[in-house]
């Protein structure tokens, strides 16, 4: 029996290493059977103080998406900068440099 969708998404997010990011769409593709929006909902359900590195999930433009309920974007950027990820003046990071190559790491796990 397959685990619930949010659980699957959270388990993929756990695999994103420090200093790397993944996009909502990238995670949706890895999980299969879901959309980037569903990944966004699952990521937003992760408590800020969780061990799941929710901050490492960003949008396909290399930017932090707005979170409901306040200034979560500022915290997310601070956490990512603390991991060495750099953002330009427009709040965008270089996905060519910081994007997690999930397939390589996932294949090593199997």
Secondary structure, DSSP 8 states (H G I E B T S, - for coil): ----HHHHHHHHHHHS-TT-BEEHHHHHHHH-S--HHHHHHHHHTS-TTSSS-GGGEE-TTSB----TTS-HHHHHHHHHHHTT----TTSB--HHHHB--HHHHHHHH-
